[in-house]
Amino acid sequence: MRVNLLDFDRDGLIGHCAGLGEKSFRATQLFRWIHQRGVADFTQMTDLAQSLRLKLHDCAQVQDLRVVSEHVSADGTVKWLFDVGDGNAIESVFIPEDDRGTLCVSSQAGCAVACRFCSTGHQGFSRNLTTAEILAQLWHAEHELRRRLATTERVISNVVMMGMGEPMQNYNALIPALRAMLDDHGYGISRRRLTVSTSGVVPMIDRLAQDCPVALAVSLHAPTDALRDSLVPLNKKYPLDELMSACHRYLVHAPRDFITFEYCMLDGVNDQDEHAQALVQLMRHGAGRGVHAKFNLIPFNPFPASGLKRSPQAVVQRFAQHLQDQGFVTTVRKTRGDDIDAACGQLAGDVKDRTDVGRRLARTTISISNFQNPSSKHEH
């Protein structure tokens, strides 16, 4: 069986080529052809020795993901659904903006974390992606977009590991993919522009700080353990004290001097004044003391199975203002691609559910209702 060269960062490719009797500079040349130029056909890699090209033809390939569907939003957002075999599919989303192009990349087929407000979590978990499957999303998007725009310039400047799955639960495949994205012989993405989002897998946060420190985003969504236990079940294993301590340790190694905390705004659940006050308390006087925080408030994208509603815009703005008044940089995420189900929390390619997620979420629905105040309901 031929090995997929997208499975390697440059060090891995050097090791693979060494096994073929080739020197390291040949592996670097090959790496550039694949990632900088998007070439999959070895015969077109004209500065490689013909003997190496013949070896590669026999034992290797550059295998793209099969596109099941592609949708382009009215705002220019592009969503790809990729087939990863055995009935599993994943999604990637490109978001164009005036000053950058961002690709949202998946790390798993489905997700086992089962956050209450995320449609991907509702479909359950199928399997981890390989390094090649993670990296192929960037390889496909970057070079396909270049072809369409008729440019040799880089189109994707930012990558966020915020697609389907919890990246930290697929750590061994994640790290080589990140290193290939950062490599100047590959995509040359800045550490500040490569973000890993986690729901709070504390041991892996500490490992990432040592192995490949990039920008870190934490899916927080609640200021107390009691509420977060219902919204983000992983909190029961790694409660806020442990999570915030890990964030503090990470900042020593991080390329940015802050951690981004993502906060999905849920009507009557986590969007009231007391929640904003508790969030300030957590950051100023609780376990988050000493963690320089930036907040990204995310409008909830409703889906029928969630039983939740989006916070009204006025409530979101009031919440943001409260945090800003306390000196925290706070942004409200602009919804993009929601007409093609590509907005945050909407990525839910068809996968096989092997985790009995329906039964587990039914229990969560009962517990979360304890946090909703009937008097705070709003008309939409």
N, C-alpha and C positions, 0 to 999 in steps of 0.2 A: 504493500500500500504506500502511495506517495505521501510524504509529509507536507502539510500546509505551512508554507513559510510565514504566513501571518501569525503563526503561533509563537514567533520568536521576537524578543527585543534584540537590539544589535549584539549584545554580548552572547545571547543564545544563538544567534545566527553565526557569529564567529566560531562558536563551539561546534555547530553543525557542519560548517564548511571545513573546519579542522579535521573532522572525521572523514571528509572527502579528500583530504590531502591538500587543502587550499590554505593560503595565507590569509591573515586577518583583513588585509586591505581589500582583498577580493570580496569578503563578506560585507564590508562597508559599501563597496560599489554596488553590490547586489541589493543591499538595504535601501540605497538611494533610488535605484531603479524602481523598486516596489513602492516605496512610500512617497518619495518626492515627485516621481513622474507617473506613478499609477500604472506601471507596465506589468502585465501578468505573463506575457509571452517571452520566454527566455531567448528566442531567436532574435528579438528586437533589442536585446541588451548588448549593443554592439561593441562596447569596450571590455566586455568579459571575454576571456580566452574561449575559443570554440570548444576546447576539451571540457571546460567547466560547464558550458551551456549544454553539452551532451550529457554530462553527469546529472545535471539538474533535471533535464527532460525525463530521465529514467527514474529518478527517486523523489522528485519534489514537484510542487505546484503552488500557485497563488490562487486560492479558492475563494471567490466572492460568495456572499450569501444570495440565495435566490429571492428575488423580489416577488412577493405575493400581490401587493398592491401599493400604489403611491397616490397620495392625495395632496393637492395644493390648495391652501386656504386663500381666501380673498385678501388676506394681509401678507401673503407671500410665504407663510410658513409651509414647510413641506414635511409630510409624515410618510415614512416607509414602513410597511409591514414585511418582515423577512421570515422566510421559512427556515427553521433550524432542525427540521426532521422529526420523525416520530409523532406527528400531529402537533408539534409545538411551533409557536410563532412569537416573534418579539417585535418591538417597535422602536424606531428612532425618529427624532424630530429636529429639523433644522429651522432656526429662528433668525431671519435676517433683520438687522438693524443698521442705522446709519453709520455707526462707529465700530461695529463688530458683527461677526456671524457666529452664532452659537449652535452647537450640536448637542442634543440631549441623548445620551447613550444608555442602553440597557445592559445589565450585568447578569440577569437571570431570566429564565422563562417563567413568568409568574413571580410570586413573592410569598415567603413564609411568615413575614412579620405581621401581616393582616391588620394594618392600621385601619381604623374604623371608617375613615373618610376617603380612602383610596380605592378606586375601582380595580386596580391591579391586584390589591390584596384580597379582594372579594373573589377572584378567580382561583386563588390557591397557588401552590408552588409545584412546578414540574421538575426543573433541574437547573444546575448552574451552567452558565455558558463557558466555553473554552476561551482562552486568550484570543485565538483566531476569530471567534465569533464576536467578541467585544471589539477587537481592533478593526474587523472587516466593516463594521458600521461606519467608522470614520473613513476608512479607505474608500468605500463605495460612495459615501456622500461627498467627500472632498473632490474626488476625481470626476464624478458624474456632474457635479455643479460646475466645475471648471470647464468641462466640455460644453455644457449648455450656455455658459457665459462667454465662451470662446476666449478664455484667459489662461495664462500660465501662473498667474499670481494666486497666492493662497486665499481661499474663500472662507474657510473656517478658522477663526482666531481663538475661539473659546470652546472648551468641551466641559460639559457638566455630567457627571455620573449620577443622573437623577431620573433615568428612565425606569424601565421595569426592573424590580428586584432591589435587594439590599447589597450594595457592593462589598461591604465588609464581611458578608457571609460567603463571598466567593473570592477570598483574599489572594489565594495562590495564583489564580488566573488574572486577577486585577492588576497586580504589580507589574508584570512584564508589559501589559497593555499600556499602562501609564508611562512606563519608561520609554516605550516606542513613540508615544505621543509627544513626550518632552524632547526627544533626541533631535539635535540640530541636523542630523543626517536623515531624519524622518519628517516629522511635521513641525518641529521647532516651536511647540506651544509653550508659552511661559508658565512657570509654576503658579504664578498668580492668576493665570487664566484657565487653569485646569482644576476643577473642583470635584471633590468626592463628597457626596451627601450620604449621611448615615442617620439611622433612627436611634443610634446610640450603642453600638457594639464596643464596649469600653476597651477590652483587651486589644482589639484590632486598631483602635484609635492610637493607642500607645505604640503598636508595631508600625503603623503608617508613619508616625513621627520619625522613626528611626530608618525605615526602609525607603520611603519616597514621599517626603513632606510636600504636599500640594495644598491648595486652598481647601479649607474644611467648612462644610455646611452641616448643621445638625437639625434634624426634623424634631422640633421641640413640641409645639402645639398645645402645651399646657404648662402652667406655672407651679403646679403641685403634683405630688406623687399620686394622690387619690384620683385626680382627674386624668392624669397621663396614663395611669394603669388601664383606664377604659379606652382611651384613644389610641395609645401606642402600647400594645401588650408587652413588648420587649422591656418596658420600664419596670416590670415586676422582677426581672432578672438583674437589670442595671438601673437602679433608681437614680433620681436626680443628683443626690450627693456624689455618687460615683461618676456619673456622666459629666458633671460640671468640673470635678477634679481632673478628669481626663482632658477636658478642654483646656484647663489651665496649664497642664503639662504640655499639651500640644503647641501652645503659643510660643514656647521657647524655640521650636523648630520650624514654625509655619512661615511661609513666604509673605503672608499678610500679618498685620499686627492686630487682627480681630478675627473672631469666629462669627460666621453668619448663622443666625438662628431662624429657621423657617417656621412660620406659624400660620396654619390654615384656619381661616376665620369661619366659625360655625355658629349659626344663629342660636342664641340663647344657651350655648354650651360653654364656650370659652372666650366670649367677646364682650363681656360686661366690664364696667369700671373696676369692680373688685378683682377681676382677672388681670387687668392691666397693672393695678397696684401690686398684686401678688408677684407679677413678673418683674417689676422694678425691685421688689423686696428680695426676690431670688438672686438677682444680679448684683444688688448693692450690699446685701447683708447676709444672704444665704450662701449656699455652696458655690454660687457663681462669682463671689467676691474676688476681684482681681482679673476676671475674664473680660477683656474688651469686646463688647458685643455689638453686632449690627443686626437689626431685625428686618426680616422680609415677610411682610404680611401677605398671605396668599388667599385671594377670593376662592371659596370652595366651588368646585364644579359638580353640581348635583348629579346623582344617578339614582335610579329608583330603589335599588337594594340597600342604600345607605340609611334611609330614614332620617337624613339630615338636610338642613337648608343653608343656603348661603347667607351670611350676615349682610344686612342692608348696607349700602355704600356709606350712608351717614354714620352708622355704627363703626364701620371700619376706619373712617376718617377720624372719628372721635378717639378710638383706640390708638391710632397712630399718633395723634396729637398729644395724647397723654404721655406716650413714650418719648416723643420729641421734646416735650416740656421738661422731662427729666434728664435730658442730655444725650439720649440714645439716637444714633443714626437709624432712621426707620424709613423703609420704602414699602409701597404697596405694589405688588407684582401686577403688571399689566397682562391681562389675559390675551393669549395669542393662540390662534389655531383652534378655537373652540368649535368652529363650524365644521371641523373635520375630526373632532374628538382628539385633538392633539394637545389640549391644555393640561396644566398640571393636575395630576391625579386621574387623568382620563385614559392613560395608556393601558390597554387591556386586550392585547392580542389573544386569539383563541389558543388556549393551552389546556392540557389535561389536568384536572384537579385531583392530586393524589394526597391531599391534606385534610379532607373533610371540612373545608373552610366554611361551608354553609352552616353546619351545625355549630361551629365555634363562634361565628359571627352572630348567630341568633342569640347566644348567651350574652355576647357583648352588647347587643341592642337593649337587652333588659337592664344591664347595669348602667349604661350611659344615660338612660332615662332619668336616673336619680339625680343627675347633674343639671337637667334642663328645668328652668324656672318657667312655669306656664304663663306667669304674668309678664314675661319679657318677650313673648312672641310678637313678631312684626308682620305686617301685611306686605306682600311683595307685589 
